[in-house]
Amino acid sequence: MSENEIRPFRLDTPEEAITDMRRRIEAARWPSRELVTDRSQGVQLATVQELARYWTTGYDWRAFEAKLNALPQHTTDIDGVEIHFVHVRSPHENALPLIMTHGWPGSIVELLQVVGPLTDPTAHGGRAEDAFHLVLPSLPGYGFSGEPAELGWDSGRIARAWAELMDRLGYTRYVAQGGDVGADVTDAMARQGPPGLVGIHVNLLGAAIGLKDQLPAQTEQERAAHDAVTAFTTDGFGYFLEQSTRPQTIGYSLLDSPVGLAAWMLDHDTDSYYKFSRAFVDGRPVGGLTRDSIVDDITLYWLTGTGASAARWYWEFGRAHAAGQAPPPVSVPVGFTTFPGELWAAPRSWVETVYPDLAYFNEVDRGGHFPAWEEPELFSTEVRAAFRPLQKP
């Protein structure tokens, strides 16, 4: 077996694993209802109970399995970890290779709806010149990728692994995109400047947490963004604090109770939570955030048993940033899209502070923290626009 071997991957879940999951959901012990009318005490009982009801009576994991198996999937070993990835080549000859990185509590599930629009834009209202060959890896410790068996798998190390993956696939000129955890990995790629990387696009300005007091707060938009960062770091980041300090502790619950896992994953940010909740309680999904796609994502975490290993990225992130070293400058053009429902809707002045040579910036009128999942067509339009100057003539 070659050290750089790329192997085909096909998902085939044992039926007993699905049966055991349903048994555990049906045996869930429920807390009493929250004492408030909003999410300020956490995920609301009615939301989780309706999710659990649908999970056991209306949801079909095999349908998702078939959808995933319809795409070309592979695994390869990089730096001691088996990396799973979806690799869809465009039917258009001069397509630009693009590696996209998901986040938490997302997975490749959050990116699947953009596969068609990005690889075959002419079938989705776009132009052949805007096509991409798409590489969607699962982060180490997430989904079908292996769990790191040693410390040090922070965003920088993942970024180096992604550069190796693109090289292994034969791509000598490519771009990268990410949100949430994926934004941090993509930012690291841009600062490392591996051969072949010619540009990035991100949709979360993660650096705003550490730079909050150094960012402009003069305009109404800047003050609103500043208030949003403050709200997140004082009342909205319980998951972040626990996972960046004690991922192993929460991991016991996440691997033992599917209902506990579901509640933990729903409790990410206010905008996303209410959209998730609406899909179950009201039966009116927002964009691509349907009951099936949400449960697809949660079930993926459950069946792969990656609740703890996925959380450990936050532990690595916290220690890497605690070092306090200034990162190297970005070496490639940067595109950024601000979605209004993001954790904080970053104004252009903030983005230019972090990325002084900003090449593309746009504020859109809808979408939140998971834009590829929620608004796949709009997201695809933004990715095309950001990378259009880098497409080959």
ChimeraX attribute file (.defattr): number of C-alpha atoms within 10 A of each C-alpha:
attribute: neighborCount
match mode: 1-to-1
recipient: residues
	/A:1	5
	/A:2	6
	/A:3	8
	/A:4	13
	/A:5	12
	/A:6	18
	/A:7	12
	/A:8	13
	/A:9	17
	/A:10	16
	/A:11	13
	/A:12	10
	/A:13	13
	/A:14	9
	/A:15	9
	/A:16	9
	/A:17	12
	/A:18	16
	/A:19	11
	/A:20	12
	/A:21	20
	/A:22	16
	/A:23	13
	/A:24	14
	/A:25	18
	/A:26	15
	/A:27	11
	/A:28	14
	/A:29	11
	/A:30	11
	/A:31	7
	/A:32	8
	/A:33	10
	/A:34	15
	/A:35	9
	/A:36	10
	/A:37	9
	/A:38	12
	/A:39	14
	/A:40	13
	/A:41	10
	/A:42	17
	/A:43	21
	/A:44	22
	/A:45	15
	/A:46	14
	/A:47	21
	/A:48	20
	/A:49	18
	/A:50	15
	/A:51	24
	/A:52	22
	/A:53	15
	/A:54	16
	/A:55	23
	/A:56	15
	/A:57	9
	/A:58	11
	/A:59	18
	/A:60	15
	/A:61	16
	/A:62	14
	/A:63	12
	/A:64	20
	/A:65	16
	/A:66	13
	/A:67	11
	/A:68	17
	/A:69	15
	/A:70	10
	/A:71	15
	/A:72	14
	/A:73	21
	/A:74	16
	/A:75	22
	/A:76	20
	/A:77	19
	/A:78	18
	/A:79	13
	/A:80	12
	/A:81	18
	/A:82	18
	/A:83	26
	/A:84	25
	/A:85	24
	/A:86	23
	/A:87	19
	/A:88	19
	/A:89	19
	/A:90	21
	/A:91	14
	/A:92	17
	/A:93	12
	/A:94	16
	/A:95	22
	/A:96	24
	/A:97	24
	/A:98	27
	/A:99	24
	/A:100	25
	/A:101	28
	/A:102	26
	/A:103	22
	/A:104	19
	/A:105	22
	/A:106	21
	/A:107	23
	/A:108	24
	/A:109	21
	/A:110	25
	/A:111	19
	/A:112	18
	/A:113	19
	/A:114	21
	/A:115	24
	/A:116	20
	/A:117	23
	/A:118	29
	/A:119	26
	/A:120	23
	/A:121	24
	/A:122	16
	/A:123	12
	/A:124	14
	/A:125	11
	/A:126	16
	/A:127	12
	/A:128	19
	/A:129	18
	/A:130	27
	/A:131	28
	/A:132	31
	/A:133	23
	/A:134	24
	/A:135	23
	/A:136	21
	/A:137	26
	/A:138	24
	/A:139	28
	/A:140	24
	/A:141	25
	/A:142	30
	/A:143	28
	/A:144	25
	/A:145	21
	/A:146	21
	/A:147	21
	/A:148	16
	/A:149	11
	/A:150	8
	/A:151	10
	/A:152	16
	/A:153	22
	/A:154	22
	/A:155	24
	/A:156	20
	/A:157	15
	/A:158	22
	/A:159	25
	/A:160	18
	/A:161	20
	/A:162	25
	/A:163	24
	/A:164	17
	/A:165	22
	/A:166	19
	/A:167	16
	/A:168	15
	/A:169	13
	/A:170	9
	/A:171	17
	/A:172	14
	/A:173	16
	/A:174	23
	/A:175	24
	/A:176	28
	/A:177	24
	/A:178	22
	/A:179	25
	/A:180	23
	/A:181	22
	/A:182	24
	/A:183	25
	/A:184	25
	/A:185	29
	/A:186	29
	/A:187	28
	/A:188	22
	/A:189	29
	/A:190	25
	/A:191	17
	/A:192	20
	/A:193	20
	/A:194	17
	/A:195	11
	/A:196	14
	/A:197	23
	/A:198	19
	/A:199	26
	/A:200	28
	/A:201	27
	/A:202	26
	/A:203	25
	/A:204	27
	/A:205	25
	/A:206	20
	/A:207	14
	/A:208	20
	/A:209	14
	/A:210	12
	/A:211	12
	/A:212	16
	/A:213	10
	/A:214	10
	/A:215	18
	/A:216	16
	/A:217	17
	/A:218	9
	/A:219	11
	/A:220	9
	/A:221	16
	/A:222	20
	/A:223	15
	/A:224	17
	/A:225	24
	/A:226	21
	/A:227	15
	/A:228	18
	/A:229	21
	/A:230	15
	/A:231	14
	/A:232	17
	/A:233	14
	/A:234	10
	/A:235	9
	/A:236	20
	/A:237	15
	/A:238	17
	/A:239	17
	/A:240	18
	/A:241	15
	/A:242	16
	/A:243	24
	/A:244	18
	/A:245	16
	/A:246	16
	/A:247	22
	/A:248	17
	/A:249	12
	/A:250	18
	/A:251	20
	/A:252	12
	/A:253	16
	/A:254	24
	/A:255	18
	/A:256	15
	/A:257	18
	/A:258	24
	/A:259	26
	/A:260	18
	/A:261	20
	/A:262	23
	/A:263	21
	/A:264	20
	/A:265	22
	/A:266	23
	/A:267	21
	/A:268	21
	/A:269	20
	/A:270	19
	/A:271	15
	/A:272	22
	/A:273	18
	/A:274	18
	/A:275	19
	/A:276	22
	/A:277	23
	/A:278	18
	/A:279	22
	/A:280	23
	/A:281	17
	/A:282	10
	/A:283	11
	/A:284	15
	/A:285	17
	/A:286	17
	/A:287	15
	/A:288	20
	/A:289	23
	/A:290	20
	/A:291	22
	/A:292	20
	/A:293	18
	/A:294	22
	/A:295	22
	/A:296	22
	/A:297	20
	/A:298	25
	/A:299	21
	/A:300	22
	/A:301	26
	/A:302	23
	/A:303	19
	/A:304	16
	/A:305	19
	/A:306	23
	/A:307	29
	/A:308	23
	/A:309	20
	/A:310	23
	/A:311	26
	/A:312	26
	/A:313	24
	/A:314	24
	/A:315	23
	/A:316	19
	/A:317	19
	/A:318	17
	/A:319	14
	/A:320	16
	/A:321	13
	/A:322	9
	/A:323	8
	/A:324	9
	/A:325	8
	/A:326	7
	/A:327	10
	/A:328	11
	/A:329	14
	/A:330	21
	/A:331	16
	/A:332	20
	/A:333	22
	/A:334	26
	/A:335	24
	/A:336	26
	/A:337	25
	/A:338	26
	/A:339	23
	/A:340	17
	/A:341	18
	/A:342	24
	/A:343	24
	/A:344	26
	/A:345	25
	/A:346	27
	/A:347	21
	/A:348	18
	/A:349	16
	/A:350	22
	/A:351	23
	/A:352	15
	/A:353	16
	/A:354	17
	/A:355	19
	/A:356	14
	/A:357	15
	/A:358	17
	/A:359	18
	/A:360	16
	/A:361	19
	/A:362	15
	/A:363	15
	/A:364	13
	/A:365	11
	/A:366	14
	/A:367	23
	/A:368	24
	/A:369	25
	/A:370	27
	/A:371	26
	/A:372	25
	/A:373	26
	/A:374	24
	/A:375	19
	/A:376	24
	/A:377	21
	/A:378	18
	/A:379	23
	/A:380	24
	/A:381	18
	/A:382	22
	/A:383	22
	/A:384	22
	/A:385	16
	/A:386	23
	/A:387	24
	/A:388	15
	/A:389	14
	/A:390	17
	/A:391	17
	/A:392	10
	/A:393	7
